[in-house]
Amino acid sequence: MKVVDCTLGLGGHSEEILKRIGPKGKLLAFDQDEENLKRAKKRLKKYLKQITFVNLNFEHLKATLAKTKFGAPDAILMDLGLSSPHVDDPERGFSFHKAGPLDMRFDRGQKLTAEWIVNSYPEEKLANVIFEYGEERKSRWIAKKIVHRRKEARFTDTLDLANFLISIMGWKEKIHPATRVFQALRIAVNRELETLESALHQAVAVLAPKGRIAVIAYHSLEDRIVKTVFRHYTQECICPKYLPVCQCNFKKKLYLLTKKPIIPNGIEVRGNPRSRSAKLRVAERL
Ligand SMILES: C[S@@+](CC[C@H](N)C(=O)[O-])C[C@H]1O[C@@H](n2cnc3c(N)ncnc32)[C@H](O)[C@@H]1O
């Protein structure tokens, strides 16, 4: 089998895939984070001949398959979002519990950081980011407060921003008041939703017949994109409803294997609390 792991991370899934595809199987593994790629290489050292490592965003899926002459994949996996080292290392700037630079880049070679967004985006653009990617109802008000504060002192530190958000919003819900703003910044910095949507369309286009795509999403925005793109390709026709005869020539491309997403059970969540919001959807190419 030829398998693509779009989100290699620390190589846990890839290792299990390699065990199952046997010595003749091939794996193409993406991660835009160079440090994770290095960690995974160490872990997978006995399989190196079978793996092509790609230090790029998975939005380059189609072009990379062509460039490497990998052929049509039999399976494509996406395990979206952050890996544990991102959350645990304050230097990466993802955590609102520990002081670190306001960074949040998966790819440390890129220019855009959370610090830039927080300190340089015009108020309205900042509010839109917080609303669209954080689904935060008070986005306009929060953006206004941030803009006011940054005139006196720039935000450069994660804990400073988190404490500022606590100070203006209070702590009324179960979740930390900074949760939605941090999620929004992370998604904006890494263009997570655009790249996901683009890569999903590419994945459907490149999969071998009967090939499968599996995606694990961790928040509703990414899960909605997966659900919508999968549903799009399970349709027979995409003509507007008022047309009496089909004119679209659209071909159904996917069969859904998970009508509802697979979620972890209580035992799994107790063993691995970071799995608690995971939703797995799988589809098969016709
Ligand atoms: C949840 S972790 C994957 C963990 C992995 N399945 C494992 O077993 O260790 C997600 C990884 O994908 C990477 N990643 C996230 N979005 C990406 C993208 N658009 N392109 C390439 N890599 C991405 C992150 O840097 C991170 O290392």
Ligand as a Chemical Component Dictionary entry (heavy atoms), coordinates in Angstrom:
data_LIG
# 
_chem_comp.id                   LIG 
_chem_comp.type                 NON-POLYMER 
_chem_comp.pdbx_formal_charge   0 
_chem_comp.three_letter_code    LIG 
# 
loop_
_chem_comp_atom.comp_id 
_chem_comp_atom.atom_id 
_chem_comp_atom.alt_atom_id 
_chem_comp_atom.type_symbol 
_chem_comp_atom.charge 
_chem_comp_atom.model_Cartn_x 
_chem_comp_atom.model_Cartn_y 
_chem_comp_atom.model_Cartn_z 
_chem_comp_atom.pdbx_ordinal 
LIG C1  C1  C 0  -1.967 16.303 16.033 1  
LIG S1  S1  S 1  -0.323 16.366 15.465 2  
LIG C2  C2  C 0  -0.111 14.809 14.697 3  
LIG C3  C3  C 0  0.359  13.734 15.621 4  
LIG C4  C4  C 0  0.691  12.459 14.877 5  
LIG N1  N1  N 0  -0.461 11.850 14.282 6  
LIG C5  C5  C 0  1.410  11.471 15.769 7  
LIG O1  O1  O 0  1.032  10.299 15.777 8  
LIG O2  O2  O -1 2.363  11.860 16.440 9  
LIG C6  C6  C 0  -0.391 17.410 14.082 10 
LIG C7  C7  C 0  0.931  17.635 13.374 11 
LIG O3  O3  O 0  0.647  18.086 12.059 12 
LIG C8  C8  C 0  1.396  19.226 11.758 13 
LIG N2  N2  N 0  0.535  20.021 10.912 14 
LIG C9  C9  C 0  -0.599 20.673 11.267 15 
LIG N3  N3  N 0  -1.140 21.265 10.204 16 
LIG C10 C10 C 0  -0.317 20.992 9.143  17 
LIG C11 C11 C 0  -0.348 21.330 7.764  18 
LIG N4  N4  N 0  -1.300 22.109 7.252  19 
LIG N5  N5  N 0  0.632  20.847 6.970  20 
LIG C12 C12 C 0  1.621  20.079 7.463  21 
LIG N6  N6  N 0  1.713  19.745 8.776  22 
LIG C13 C13 C 0  0.744  20.186 9.595  23 
LIG C14 C14 C 0  1.743  19.891 13.070 24 
LIG O4  O4  O 0  2.981  20.560 12.962 25 
LIG C15 C15 C 0  1.818  18.683 14.019 26 
LIG O5  O5  O 0  3.124  18.203 14.120 27 
# 
loop_
_chem_comp_bond.comp_id 
_chem_comp_bond.atom_id_1 
_chem_comp_bond.atom_id_2 
_chem_comp_bond.value_order 
_chem_comp_bond.pdbx_ordinal 
LIG C1  S1  SING 1  
LIG S1  C2  SING 2  
LIG S1  C6  SING 3  
LIG C2  C3  SING 4  
LIG C3  C4  SING 5  
LIG C4  N1  SING 6  
LIG C4  C5  SING 7  
LIG C5  O1  DOUB 8  
LIG C5  O2  SING 9  
LIG C6  C7  SING 10 
LIG C7  O3  SING 11 
LIG C7  C15 SING 12 
LIG O3  C8  SING 13 
LIG C8  N2  SING 14 
LIG C8  C14 SING 15 
LIG N2  C9  SING 16 
LIG N2  C13 SING 17 
LIG C9  N3  DOUB 18 
LIG N3  C10 SING 19 
LIG C10 C11 SING 20 
LIG C10 C13 DOUB 21 
LIG C11 N4  SING 22 
LIG C11 N5  DOUB 23 
LIG N5  C12 SING 24 
LIG C12 N6  DOUB 25 
LIG N6  C13 SING 26 
LIG C14 O4  SING 27 
LIG C14 C15 SING 28 
LIG C15 O5  SING 29 
# 
